[in-house]
Amino acid sequence: MAEVVSMDEIRATAARLDIDLSSVDLDSIRLPPGEDFGVISDDEDLKGEDPLEFEAGFGNIIVVDNLPVVPKEKFDKLEGVIRKIYSQIGVIKEDGLWMPVDPETQKTQGYCFIEYNTPQEAELAKEKTNGYKLDRSHIFAVNMFDDIEKFMKVPDEWAPPETKPYAPGENLQKWLTDEKARDQFVIRAGSDTEVLWNDARQSKPELVYKRSFWTESFVQWSPLGTYLATVHRQGAAVWGGATTFNRLMRYAHPQVKLIDFSPGEKFLVTYSSHEPSNPRDTHRVVINIFDVRTGKVMRDFKGSADEFAIGGTGGVSGVSWPVFRWSGGRDDKYFARIGKNVISVYETETFTLIDKKSIKVENVMDFSWSPTDPILALFAPELGGGNQPARVSLVQIPSKEELRQKNLFSVSDCKMYWQSNGDYLAVKVDRYTKTKKSTYTGFELFRIKERDIPIEVLELENKNDKIISFAWEPKGHRFAVIHGDSPRPDVSFYSMRSGTNTGRVSKLSTIRGKQANALYWSPGGRFIILAGLKGFNGQLEFYNVDELETMATAEHFMATDVEWDPTGRYVVTSVTSVHEMENGFNVWSFNGKLLYRIMKDHFFQFLWRPRPPSFLSPEKEEEIAKNLKKYSKKYEAEDQDVSLQLSEQDREKRKMLKDEWERWVNEWKRLHEEQKLERQMLRDGEASDEEEEYEAKEVEVEELLDVSEEVISFD
Amino acid sequence: MRPILMKGHERPLTFLKYNRDGDLLFSCAKDHTPTVWFADNGERLGTYRGHNGAVWSCDVSRDSTRLITGSADQSAKLWDVQTGSQLFTFNFDSPARSVDFAVGDKLAVITTDPFMGLTSAIHIKRIARDPSDQTGESVAILKGPQGRINRAVWGSLNKTIISGGEDAVIRIWDSETGKLLKESDKEDGHKKPITSLTKSTDGSHFLTGSLDKSAKLWDTRTLTLIKTYVTERPVNAVTMSPLLDHVVLGGGQDASAVTTTDHRAGKFEAKFYDKILQEEIGGVKGHFGPINALAFNPDGKSFSSGGEDGYVRLHHFDPDYFNIKL
């Protein structure tokens, strides 16, 4: 951990040296090259680790071994063959192929050097041709020139690695033991990244840690909230600690673009794509899988972007992220990726394919893991113009046994939605109508935990309704669907259990004409926010699905994102920098009460720190829910104390402000009085100084509008 | 009460000023004719024709006989309020921005913009009692700050001049020697250009509005920061109620940055704040462009706002307004 000099220390030093910091233009200071004045740069050691592109200048040279040993006469022929093989991969430099000849025997020595224009080409050549069979007895052994040097340096005698004494680490889960049971979140605005407590009682956030230029692109929490990952040009880093944020580990991966944690946060997947040297080639993709705690690369994947972009979801735009999807649960045992007609499932014991081969699925388009169990759901569309039906199948890993399969006809697209416990799988199926001109949507609902996995078909009342959004209740048995036409779609709620028959899906309710296009369930279930983002300008409806009633409606103008805190007590709506104005976030209680709002220009990210799942058993949780009154008493008392204290503080503050103001006003009055004469002089003796006092005089004006005389008969 | 919409200008409003009695309202706009209105019912009384450029500000003498205006046509003019005739023209080499009569109306301060290599300057002119004796000579010229000076007013007893402008610094000058007496410091002060500056009625404190989305209240004599009012929009105009402890901030997104999606996006509201507690009380909507000018009637019972949309809106307060409790 390099020493970090804080701004405060800099100021203190400046004060000691009697330098006015504001007069110093820091940007204009140029250090002599190589001079660091003893200050270790944050990144210095990382740079050292980096495999520099032109390490010693030989990074673009490979050594090809196991060539046939030929006499002088055949030299040209062999060279021709080699040149043919290797110029397919990249451009060999002029005089870039050198095959040494033994001066005594005038025979070649069985190896040659090839110099490419770029290290990338050299790397590619090594990968592609290592193990290339020229003939039975000549199998190429290709190495980077630099590697040979490196391996030569390895000492011949094995020395036992030094065992470092165990240093107890910090408690990385300290934040969970907050006395007030608050949650943390990270925000990124401008160049600053801040981690804050959400102190809803005080109606304001409390700063935990703040740092400028903490990350170069974005930040991300690990799935259990232990680490905060930052992304830099040289690689990714994770941060954490008991009270503050220290760098725990770094993962070198030049030009890393995307990162992804495994669900149990044991592994970190990093991704980068590199411009090809030849503009006609596709981008080259490098993916590393790191062990989060040791920082070791467990496995790396390299290849062209095409190889990683196969499958329906990738499309033409490039690689769909995450490339590797992790099997559910926190064991982090399996991960898989989709390829052309295959699903490759790897296991993390050895980081190799299960059974050393991928699962062959003709024309597979999409797959997803159950969030809890090692079960894969696959979708393959129709083949042969509808002769072979499209199908969705569930595959058990590692046995690769098909648990259930469903054939579907005239399908245009399928989307899979798992319920968070892995109890249910909903497959949204878009089918063509008979004319093939339009599509309509239905759902296939799988009950994973029941015997034989029964499947039920659900169609909306109006089959032609467009589905705008679908969401399962977390840990629950209900789901919500937004359907209908865009300006005022309907929202329907369904349950997988109906009162009498537990095996049937039933509709709970439909609310009509809502300005909503996104659904956000509370992580605890029961409550949902129907949000109208983007085109709907940030309409929010807080809905209670148990009671089927709206708790509150609100608006956060231009809101772009909605995020529940991990406990489901609070929810944040934010306007990120996709809009130029209104940037900032609002914190709401679960029932739609606005607690506080913070405006920040150039607001990029808001992320709640996730919490690991509770250790309580379902029975225990139920018991707590039953006796909620008993437990909540303590907290209610605390709440009341805080609110009393707050109103007390508030009163005091107001009184202070009023007093202070009073002092100013009195002072002004005194001075005003003192200067009265002088002022009159300035006005040539005009006495009236009463410019600030006005009297409203009531003036009655009688106006004679008309006079008419009339003789009234008197009887 | 329903606001009175006063349509008399063809271009964005720049400045509003009530006379001391509060019966007349003078408005300046980017069209070339300052206008005078009845402050009670919004009826147009007349215009002052003669400028050949946007008119940036004006001030009226205590006895409501003289009007001074500063214009982008590189001149400041003295007018007879009643007849609308031009009495005198001060010519400069660059646009005149801010004008202000001193106590006693014998002096006026006029600021000029940086223009064609000239730096900005604060000119102090003597105002003759008899217009025929009027000369264009400056008593003093103050120079120094970089960038435009958006507003300069007289301090207490005409001894000082307070200026604020594009460099976000508030300066207090000695009006006789021309020396710089005080500057607001970087910590307390505004972070972006100061757009407006108004004094309290007794001149003891003043309020500045800035594009840094805040307004600040300062003591005139010591330049001590007393209060800060934070809003969500750049502040173009500020004013203070002479009656209650309220301040009003007006502004909104820059006209060029206004989105076309929704009128709410720009927030073209006049925002009321509690002067002491610095808390927002409410807002008055209506303009469909940023608010450029605000003025309180000296009786504190009405105020007017002028917008980029070319309208002046005259608001008489409902009785409820006088009973607002925070």
Interface residues (C-beta under 8 A of the other chain):
Chain A: S22 N537 F557 M558 E580 M581 E582 M599 R654 L657 K658 W661 W664 W668 L671 H672 Q675 E678 R679 L682 R683 D684 E691 E692 Y694 A696
Chain B: R20 G22 R62 A102 V103 G104 K106 S156 L157 N158 K186 T201 D202 S204 H205 D219 R221 I226 E232 P242 D245 Q253 A257 T259 D262 R264 A265 K275 I276 L277 Q278 P298 D299 G300
